[in-house]
């Protein structure tokens, strides 16, 4: 159901399941309203991006709107959600008896809050405790309690993890990223504010937009696709790529930013309906802990994975469909032909995605993000632990296969 009271739109994009999404009100006003009406919360713990806290008035505005209901604030989490930082927040939230978590910032905070809520429900306070909660843990508990502290997410990027009940977090010592799955629970409410997103550095906004594009492309290219998911992934892709190009041209284009946010929702519907992702996501999960941003992993890996799959003739029909979608947008077509001199009859999907990502000024190699050749052997090994390398159209079962993909993007 969608409710529009002329200033706020509140709707449930996932068929009545969480999260609900609201836009139209400034984010402090939306939070103040729903903390009272939806959650009836009185002890709010805020997890805020360090850059937002230091460089903007966003945190102050939120704290002012909520007043005495704020019982704790955490400023900053490192990318890819370290276990040690999760446990720090768990202790603080438990000590202040938080009854609602609010995240203000990009994806790592959202994943962190999901796992914090899971840990609170399961009395977890140590690394060993967390080790008993993740998806494929050899020491996984027989019973894992569902979280009972809800989350409001105010995202400032397009990674779109706020629309998922899964979360990833990186072990401080092994540097492996582990997946926490249901009963892990995502935010109950997502507050979108396109104006707030202007505080996000362009490189992060655009690269996480490519992360959302990656969700669409790997859903459409999956050999386990579903017609309903294909429909939403196509809708998301048609929204995202033109809107990202507009954002690159004009950072103040609020309409384009809102379209990106709406496109990211469509992009996540495939993940929510059980269509598995492929090797761009799978390898990317392990590339991230090497210091590479969520969005940057997709910028580097997605074109190469598409080329790898094409070289094995794994999903030609699916790749042709994605190509047709991308070429059908007039502005995207103009960029591909005029700026990158591609011909529709000759360019493959990897070529087209490469051109779009370069047009946005984003990294295209491991060298671009400071990962040198000496680290790819270990990266290939850890990638094999990720479930989504096995659901790639060409399942990656051996280290040599992962290395073939990585060799395409070393420099």
TILOGU-451679 format. One line per field, with one value per residue (C-alpha): x negated, y negated, z. Coordinates in nm, 3 decimals, padded with zeros to 5 digits. Each point is the difference from the previous one (the first is absolute). Layout:
u <- c(X / ...)
v <- c(Y / ...)
w <- c(Z / ...)
This chain:
u <- c(00.000 / -00.123 / 00.102 / -00.060 / 00.100 / -00.127 / -00.330 / -00.091 / 00.028 / -00.010 / 00.009 / -00.099 / -00.196 / -00.042 / 00.362 / 00.072 / -00.331 / -00.249 / -00.129 / 00.253 / -00.146 / 00.074 / -00.102 / 00.120 / -00.072 / -00.345 / -00.162 / 00.000 / 00.372 / 00.074 / -00.197 / 00.165 / 00.342 / -00.058 / -00.200 / 00.325 / 00.269 / -00.148 / -00.241 / 00.113 / -00.367 / -00.152 / -00.364 / -00.161 / -00.360 / -00.143 / -00.282 / -00.126 / -00.256 / -00.317 / -00.010 / 00.361 / -00.065 / -00.314 / 00.085 / 00.376 / 00.278 / 00.186 / -00.069 / 00.072 / 00.328 / 00.104 / -00.097 / 00.186 / 00.313 / 00.001 / -00.105 / -00.013 / 00.090 / -00.365 / -00.184 / -00.317 / -00.190 / -00.276 / -00.197 / -00.162 / -00.058 / -00.275 / 00.100 / 00.116 / 00.119 / -00.264 / 00.103 / -00.184 / 00.201 / 00.328 / -00.079 / -00.086 / 00.340 / 00.175 / -00.143 / 00.096 / 00.352 / 00.054 / -00.127 / 00.244 / 00.289 / 00.057 / 00.343 / -00.069 / -00.310 / -00.032 / -00.275 / -00.095 / -00.238 / -00.113 / 00.007 / -00.248 / 00.203 / 00.316 / -00.164 / -00.149 / 00.339 / 00.157 / -00.269 / 00.012 / 00.373 / -00.063 / -00.276 / 00.219 / 00.273 / -00.249 / -00.205 / -00.313 / -00.297 / -00.314 / -00.151 / 00.090 / 00.360 / 00.013 / -00.161 / 00.302 / 00.243 / -00.118 / 00.149 / -00.245 / -00.183 / -00.135 / 00.099 / 00.344 / 00.254 / 00.293 / 00.237 / -00.054 / 00.251 / 00.156 / -00.094 / 00.250 / -00.161 / 00.121 / -00.212 / 00.063 / -00.246 / -00.074 / -00.226 / -00.231 / -00.128 / 00.154 / -00.143 / 00.359 / -00.086 / 00.280 / 00.246 / -00.148 / 00.028 / -00.359 / -00.313 / -00.373 / -00.269 / -00.377 / -00.196 / -00.278 / -00.269 / 00.081 / 00.130 / 00.270 / 00.343 / 00.274 / 00.369 / 00.263 / 00.339 / 00.354 / 00.101 / -00.220 / 00.246 / -00.037 / 00.133 / 00.370 / 00.002 / -00.222 / 00.007 / -00.103 / -00.109 / -00.144 / -00.121 / -00.202 / -00.173 / -00.174 / -00.231 / -00.131 / -00.328 / 00.075 / -00.234 / 00.194 / 00.344 / -00.087 / -00.194 / 00.273 / 00.239 / -00.202 / 00.039 / 00.376 / -00.052 / -00.195 / 00.303 / 00.212 / -00.250 / -00.083 / 00.369 / 00.080 / -00.301 / 00.069 / 00.083 / 00.242 / 00.196 / 00.372 / 00.232 / 00.118 / -00.358 / -00.107 / 00.277 / -00.112 / -00.370 / 00.070 / 00.199 / -00.283 / -00.262 / 00.205 / 00.022 / -00.353 / -00.234 / 00.157 / 00.041 / -00.363 / -00.115 / 00.213 / -00.153 / -00.348 / 00.090 / 00.178 / -00.057 / 00.293 / 00.259 / 00.241 / 00.240 / -00.280 / -00.109 / 00.354 / 00.020 / -00.323 / 00.150 / 00.314 / -00.210 / -00.200 / 00.322 / 00.090 / -00.354 / 00.036 / 00.327 / -00.180 / -00.219 / 00.309 / 00.178 / -00.278 / -00.174 / -00.369 / -00.269 / -00.319 / -00.376 / -00.008 / 00.173 / -00.180 / -00.355 / 00.097 / 00.096 / -00.359 / -00.161 / 00.172 / -00.194 / -00.322 / 00.102 / 00.221 / 00.339 / 00.323 / 00.075 / -00.356 / 00.000 / 00.286 / -00.167 / -00.305 / 00.151 / 00.337 / -00.125 / -00.269 / 00.246 / 00.234 / -00.288 / -00.106 / 00.352 / 00.029 / -00.328 / 00.159 / 00.326 / 00.175 / 00.286 / 00.014 / 00.378 / -00.011 / -00.294 / 00.171 / 00.305 / -00.209 / -00.176 / 00.334 / 00.114 / -00.314 / -00.006 / 00.369 / -00.054 / -00.082 / -00.246 / -00.182 / -00.020 / -00.140 / -00.271 / -00.093 / -00.022 / -00.134 / -00.226 / -00.120 / 00.048 / 00.181 / 00.217 / 00.316 / -00.061 / -00.347 / -00.028 / 00.065 / 00.149 / -00.341 / -00.098 / 00.319 / -00.024 / -00.367 / 00.087 / 00.280 / -00.223 / -00.284 / 00.245 / 00.085 / -00.371 / -00.018 / -00.283 / -00.035 / -00.296 / -00.145 / -00.295 / 00.240 / 00.105 / -00.345 / 00.020 / -00.313 / -00.067 / -00.154 / 00.343 / 00.207 / -00.103 / 00.141 / 00.301 / 00.076 / -00.018 / 00.234 / 00.247 / 00.071 / 00.164 / 00.270 / 00.325 / 00.055 / -00.309 / 00.172 / 00.320 / -00.182 / 00.120 / -00.338 / -00.032 / -00.343 / -00.118 / -00.375 / -00.250 / -00.125 / 00.343 / 00.007 / -00.352 / 00.118 / 00.247 / -00.250 / -00.265 / 00.238 / 00.005 / -00.346 / -00.109)
v <- c(00.000 / -00.350 / -00.297 / -00.353 / -00.289 / -00.264 / -00.041 / 00.361 / 00.321 / 00.318 / 00.334 / 00.367 / 00.089 / 00.366 / 00.107 / -00.077 / 00.133 / -00.232 / -00.250 / -00.272 / -00.296 / -00.367 / -00.305 / -00.357 / -00.127 / -00.122 / 00.296 / -00.148 / -00.070 / 00.345 / 00.167 / -00.205 / 00.090 / 00.374 / 00.052 / -00.096 / 00.138 / 00.321 / 00.105 / -00.179 / 00.001 / -00.195 / 00.114 / -00.061 / 00.091 / -00.173 / 00.138 / -00.285 / -00.023 / -00.174 / -00.222 / -00.112 / -00.071 / -00.202 / -00.181 / -00.063 / -00.091 / 00.324 / 00.169 / -00.316 / -00.042 / 00.357 / -00.022 / -00.329 / 00.147 / 00.299 / -00.189 / 00.196 / 00.325 / 00.030 / 00.210 / 00.073 / -00.087 / 00.183 / -00.207 / 00.197 / 00.361 / 00.122 / 00.130 / 00.360 / 00.014 / 00.133 / 00.249 / -00.195 / -00.314 / 00.193 / 00.131 / -00.348 / -00.126 / 00.307 / -00.079 / -00.367 / 00.071 / 00.267 / -00.227 / -00.281 / 00.245 / -00.124 / 00.080 / -00.138 / -00.030 / -00.274 / 00.002 / -00.323 / 00.064 / 00.263 / 00.379 / 00.119 / -00.167 / 00.176 / 00.343 / -00.081 / -00.088 / 00.324 / 00.207 / -00.214 / 00.071 / 00.372 / 00.002 / -00.180 / 00.260 / 00.284 / -00.144 / -00.009 / -00.194 / 00.177 / 00.111 / 00.358 / -00.106 / -00.166 / 00.307 / 00.202 / -00.228 / -00.027 / 00.196 / 00.286 / 00.005 / 00.340 / -00.100 / -00.141 / 00.012 / 00.239 / -00.286 / -00.366 / -00.247 / -00.262 / -00.364 / -00.203 / -00.345 / -00.162 / -00.212 / -00.320 / -00.056 / -00.339 / 00.099 / -00.241 / 00.239 / 00.243 / 00.330 / 00.089 / 00.238 / -00.161 / 00.202 / 00.336 / 00.230 / 00.110 / -00.171 / 00.040 / -00.065 / 00.045 / 00.192 / -00.227 / 00.269 / 00.231 / -00.288 / 00.231 / -00.149 / 00.218 / -00.001 / -00.033 / 00.114 / 00.030 / -00.016 / -00.305 / -00.276 / -00.315 / -00.346 / -00.034 / -00.347 / -00.165 / -00.379 / -00.137 / -00.363 / -00.083 / -00.340 / 00.167 / 00.217 / -00.311 / 00.029 / 00.330 / -00.029 / 00.046 / 00.299 / 00.186 / -00.095 / 00.107 / 00.314 / 00.127 / -00.075 / 00.246 / 00.242 / -00.030 / 00.047 / 00.314 / 00.133 / -00.053 / 00.144 / 00.313 / 00.063 / -00.033 / 00.212 / 00.277 / 00.348 / 00.025 / -00.312 / -00.052 / -00.202 / -00.224 / -00.071 / -00.066 / -00.259 / -00.190 / 00.028 / -00.141 / -00.284 / -00.077 / 00.008 / -00.235 / -00.245 / 00.026 / -00.040 / -00.316 / -00.153 / 00.072 / -00.167 / -00.303 / -00.008 / 00.007 / -00.300 / -00.194 / 00.092 / -00.221 / 00.185 / 00.103 / 00.174 / 00.220 / 00.084 / 00.100 / 00.217 / 00.169 / 00.073 / 00.145 / 00.203 / 00.147 / 00.131 / 00.179 / 00.136 / 00.169 / 00.176 / 00.282 / 00.073 / -00.004 / 00.255 / 00.253 / -00.054 / 00.058 / -00.244 / 00.094 / -00.033 / -00.380 / 00.010 / 00.312 / -00.119 / -00.353 / 00.109 / 00.109 / -00.287 / -00.248 / 00.089 / -00.083 / -00.365 / -00.032 / -00.172 / 00.195 / -00.183 / 00.012 / 00.379 / 00.002 / -00.264 / 00.221 / 00.347 / -00.016 / -00.056 / 00.267 / 00.256 / -00.067 / 00.054 / 00.318 / 00.142 / -00.101 / 00.173 / 00.325 / -00.071 / 00.042 / -00.250 / -00.157 / -00.056 / -00.174 / -00.220 / -00.103 / -00.108 / -00.224 / -00.148 / -00.084 / -00.175 / -00.213 / -00.095 / -00.095 / -00.311 / -00.295 / -00.171 / 00.324 / 00.080 / -00.347 / 00.047 / 00.345 / -00.113 / -00.355 / 00.021 / 00.360 / 00.074 / 00.328 / 00.162 / 00.175 / 00.284 / 00.073 / -00.093 / 00.271 / -00.056 / -00.029 / -00.273 / -00.199 / 00.022 / -00.097 / -00.312 / -00.103 / 00.041 / -00.195 / -00.274 / -00.036 / -00.039 / 00.311 / 00.253 / 00.288 / 00.197 / 00.137 / -00.232 / -00.295 / 00.087 / 00.091 / 00.380 / 00.138 / 00.334 / 00.147 / 00.015 / 00.166 / 00.357 / -00.026 / -00.190 / 00.286 / 00.249 / -00.191 / -00.066 / 00.371 / -00.011 / -00.237 / 00.169 / -00.227 / 00.110 / 00.338 / -00.149 / -00.188 / 00.105 / 00.173 / 00.133 / -00.081 / 00.312 / -00.035 / -00.267 / -00.009 / -00.112 / -00.294 / -00.092 / -00.016 / -00.270 / -00.186 / 00.001 / -00.207 / -00.278 / -00.007 / -00.308)
w <- c(00.000 / -00.082 / 00.210 / -00.131 / 00.226 / -00.247 / 00.183 / 00.081 / -00.198 / 00.210 / -00.179 / 00.021 / -00.315 / 00.096 / 00.018 / 00.362 / 00.132 / 00.165 / -00.063 / -00.049 / -00.189 / 00.047 / -00.199 / -00.035 / 00.352 / 00.109 / 00.173 / 00.356 / -00.023 / -00.141 / 00.278 / 00.274 / -00.137 / -00.037 / 00.319 / 00.171 / -00.233 / -00.142 / 00.273 / 00.317 / 00.098 / 00.286 / 00.006 / -00.339 / -00.083 / -00.310 / -00.216 / -00.220 / -00.277 / 00.117 / -00.308 / 00.049 / 00.367 / -00.068 / -00.322 / 00.015 / 00.240 / -00.072 / 00.334 / 00.200 / -00.189 / 00.075 / 00.367 / 00.035 / -00.159 / 00.236 / 00.312 / 00.324 / -00.176 / -00.115 / 00.260 / -00.196 / -00.317 / -00.183 / -00.249 / -00.280 / -00.100 / -00.229 / -00.344 / -00.023 / 00.361 / 00.236 / 00.268 / 00.268 / -00.071 / -00.001 / 00.346 / 00.126 / -00.112 / 00.143 / 00.343 / -00.018 / -00.127 / 00.264 / 00.278 / -00.094 / -00.058 / -00.356 / -00.144 / -00.350 / -00.218 / -00.263 / -00.263 / -00.173 / -00.288 / -00.246 / -00.024 / 00.262 / 00.272 / -00.112 / -00.004 / 00.339 / 00.149 / -00.128 / 00.170 / 00.315 / 00.028 / -00.056 / 00.261 / 00.254 / -00.044 / 00.049 / 00.287 / -00.216 / 00.135 / -00.133 / -00.330 / 00.089 / 00.053 / -00.343 / -00.151 / 00.110 / -00.186 / -00.359 / -00.288 / -00.062 / 00.332 / 00.110 / 00.354 / -00.089 / 00.279 / -00.025 / 00.083 / -00.089 / 00.139 / -00.226 / 00.065 / 00.201 / -00.022 / -00.325 / -00.235 / -00.192 / -00.284 / -00.157 / -00.292 / -00.177 / -00.266 / -00.248 / 00.127 / 00.099 / 00.283 / 00.198 / -00.209 / 00.094 / 00.300 / -00.056 / 00.126 / -00.052 / 00.257 / -00.012 / 00.259 / 00.127 / -00.005 / -00.290 / -00.218 / -00.130 / -00.047 / 00.144 / -00.090 / 00.273 / -00.126 / 00.143 / 00.274 / -00.056 / -00.080 / -00.208 / 00.086 / 00.069 / -00.156 / -00.263 / -00.013 / -00.340 / -00.032 / -00.342 / 00.124 / 00.277 / -00.262 / -00.133 / 00.303 / -00.138 / -00.193 / -00.372 / -00.028 / 00.272 / -00.134 / -00.354 / 00.091 / 00.231 / -00.286 / -00.205 / 00.289 / -00.049 / -00.375 / 00.087 / 00.191 / -00.312 / -00.248 / 00.198 / 00.064 / -00.370 / -00.095 / 00.252 / -00.128 / 00.293 / -00.092 / 00.048 / -00.226 / 00.284 / 00.106 / -00.359 / -00.022 / 00.310 / -00.087 / -00.345 / 00.152 / 00.241 / -00.274 / -00.220 / 00.290 / 00.133 / -00.297 / -00.149 / 00.346 / 00.093 / -00.320 / 00.093 / 00.349 / -00.150 / -00.218 / 00.278 / 00.366 / 00.106 / -00.213 / 00.279 / -00.238 / -00.134 / 00.354 / 00.091 / -00.313 / 00.107 / 00.341 / -00.158 / -00.242 / 00.287 / 00.153 / -00.323 / -00.018 / 00.338 / -00.074 / -00.177 / 00.300 / 00.220 / -00.220 / 00.000 / -00.334 / 00.076 / -00.102 / -00.183 / 00.024 / -00.004 / 00.337 / 00.119 / -00.070 / 00.097 / 00.351 / 00.057 / -00.191 / 00.230 / 00.316 / -00.185 / 00.026 / -00.307 / 00.024 / -00.056 / -00.322 / -00.127 / 00.011 / -00.252 / -00.218 / -00.030 / -00.018 / -00.177 / -00.358 / 00.044 / 00.137 / -00.294 / -00.243 / 00.182 / -00.022 / -00.366 / -00.081 / 00.123 / -00.188 / 00.335 / -00.027 / -00.349 / 00.003 / 00.336 / -00.098 / -00.324 / 00.199 / 00.226 / -00.302 / -00.161 / 00.318 / 00.020 / -00.368 / 00.004 / 00.211 / -00.230 / 00.237 / 00.080 / -00.370 / -00.073 / 00.264 / -00.129 / -00.362 / 00.027 / 00.305 / -00.025 / -00.372 / 00.058 / -00.266 / 00.110 / -00.244 / 00.136 / 00.369 / 00.256 / 00.345 / 00.165 / -00.248 / 00.062 / 00.378 / -00.017 / -00.199 / 00.236 / 00.305 / -00.164 / -00.100 / 00.369 / 00.080 / 00.218 / 00.053 / -00.241 / 00.134 / 00.321 / -00.048 / -00.001 / 00.357 / 00.134 / -00.021 / -00.164 / -00.165 / 00.315 / 00.164 / -00.270 / 00.083 / 00.351 / -00.131 / -00.238 / 00.288 / 00.231 / -00.280 / -00.030 / 00.344 / -00.124 / -00.099 / -00.301 / -00.193 / -00.013 / -00.145 / -00.275 / -00.349 / -00.023 / 00.356 / 00.142 / 00.179 / -00.039 / 00.089 / -00.360 / -00.120 / 00.243 / -00.107 / -00.363 / 00.099 / 00.216 / -00.273 / -00.213 / 00.259 / 00.155 / -00.195)
